Amino acid sequence: METILFLAHTEPDGSLAKAALEALGTALDLSRALSGAALVAGIVGGQVEAAAGRIAKCGAQRFLGVSGKAFSESRYASDAAAAEALCRASQATLVIAPATSRWSRSLAGVAQRLNGRIDTHAASVQIANGQPAVSRWYYRQRMEAVLQREERPWVILLDPGCHEPWSGEAGSAAVESIPVALAAERTTVTGFHSPSADQQTIRPDAKLLFVAGAGWTKKQPDGRVHIADAEKLILNFLRLARASLGSSKSLVDLSGEGQTVLPFLTHLNQVGQTGSTPRHPKGLSACCHGEEPHVVGWRFIDERRAINLDPNCGWARGKADVLYVADAFEVMAKVNKLLAERA
Ligand SMILES: Cc1cc2nc3c(=O)[nH]c(=O)nc-3n(C[C@H](O)[C@H](O)[C@H](O)COP(=O)(O)OP(=O)(O)OC[C@H]3O[C@@H](n4cnc5c(N)ncnc54)[C@H](O)[C@@H]3O)c2cc1C
């Protein structure tokens, strides 16, 4: 019989992130589907009571916590020690955790210490032949595989956006505190450097992904480039539509080649085979050709539209639901005007 450990860490304000509640939803489904399975919740953080209270009514049999100042911050040594202690205390055979940067960095090491196994980037956990099975994508979302393992404990890192977040009522939970003896700390967390909210263009929860392609920096029909106009149009649209900004590889590569570029784009914005595969209900691409290595990153965009001057661009070949054969500078100026009137 399996013992399922839902493993979470708190956010700086003591809450649980949406990704953690999604992982809890998966752990619950699994505990219901596997006969005789037990569900344990394990939380790591500076203080864990509020987070445990948030999920008090989820149906977990036990709530375990590792808390204290050393566990409020993301640090490999303390995160791995805390997760290992929770796995041992719960005697977990299956560990379901959200693929946050903290867990993605530390849980492979924990699986190794426990002589277990880990699978990352899981898109779902189901039951096949009465046993748990993880599905995940390979080769940049071109192939989906379903994996089963006999080794235990089996740690599964669940990608965000793959399950509805658990949304039950809060309550109060009796948290069993698990002691963790830490070796002398060699890593000191001094703080975070993050861009201001205005500069933050990657918004995973946005309803719309706006993808900018290299066409924004190319000579336009008047024989000139219009970088300043492109920058204004794109940033205005992001502000008005609260969209997330993606980019083609060609556009972000330009900066490395010393060409005039859009300064707010980095390789983190790149969508595609060698970039990211974001999840958004809608996507709008402008001035991007829609070649396969780029469009493969649109796997999880449900409704796709593109603006391109070229009626034979890649989007026209079944890759977009709607292609506007038009000048993106003109279209986006008009769209921004309409959005501003509505705001
Ligand atoms: C191994 C490998 C991995 C790769 N990985 C990725 C990846 O992860 N992501 C990625 O994006 N690419 C990737 N590529 C590159 C990819 O094949 C394309 O080269 C790249 O996506 C092209 O970028 P683009 O469409 O922005 O630029 P271009 O191909 O230069 O297209 C610009 C487009 O803008 C249009 N345009 C110009 N002006 C306007 C206007 N005023 N209005 C409307 N349209 C206009 C043009 O018609 C043109 O179609 C990869 C390639 C390889 C070989």
The ligand as a Gaussian input file, in Angstrom:
#p B3LYP/6-31G(d) Opt

LIG

0 1
 C       17.838000      23.578000     -33.335000
 C       17.009000      24.829000     -33.469000
 C       16.298000      25.264000     -32.374000
 C       15.515000      26.412000     -32.459000
 N       14.794000      26.809000     -31.367000
 C       13.978000      27.883000     -31.486000
 C       13.179000      28.312000     -30.392000
 O       13.214000      27.737000     -29.281000
 N       12.372000      29.386000     -30.551000
 C       12.318000      30.080000     -31.742000
 O       11.582000      31.056000     -31.828000
 N       13.079000      29.698000     -32.781000
 C       13.909000      28.640000     -32.686000
 N       14.701000      28.303000     -33.751000
 C       14.773000      29.248000     -34.882000
 C       13.578000      29.157000     -35.826000
 O       13.790000      28.122000     -36.753000
 C       13.416000      30.494000     -36.585000
 O       14.663000      30.834000     -37.172000
 C       12.983000      31.659000     -35.709000
 O       11.869000      31.290000     -34.922000
 C       12.598000      32.817000     -36.637000
 O       12.242000      33.933000     -35.859000
 P       11.202000      35.010000     -36.406000
 O       10.027000      34.312000     -36.956000
 O       10.989000      36.026000     -35.340000
 O       12.052000      35.780000     -37.531000
 P       11.967000      35.766000     -39.113000
 O       12.060000      34.396000     -39.647000
 O       12.976000      36.769000     -39.565000
 O       10.486000      36.287000     -39.413000
 C       10.100000      37.605000     -39.269000
 C        8.683000      37.690000     -39.782000
 O        8.187000      38.991000     -39.537000
 C        7.276000      39.321000     -40.580000
 N        7.130000      40.766000     -40.602000
 C        8.066000      41.731000     -40.836000
 N        7.525000      42.947000     -40.727000
 C        6.220000      42.772000     -40.393000
 C        5.144000      43.662000     -40.154000
 N        5.283000      44.977000     -40.211000
 N        3.946000      43.118000     -39.850000
 C        3.758000      41.770000     -39.775000
 N        4.747000      40.886000     -40.018000
 C        5.958000      41.379000     -40.324000
 C        7.948000      38.745000     -41.832000
 O        6.981000      38.519000     -42.848000
 C        8.546000      37.448000     -41.283000
 O        7.636000      36.366000     -41.486000
 C       15.477000      27.158000     -33.676000
 C       16.198000      26.696000     -34.778000
 C       16.968000      25.551000     -34.677000
 C       17.734000      25.093000     -35.880000

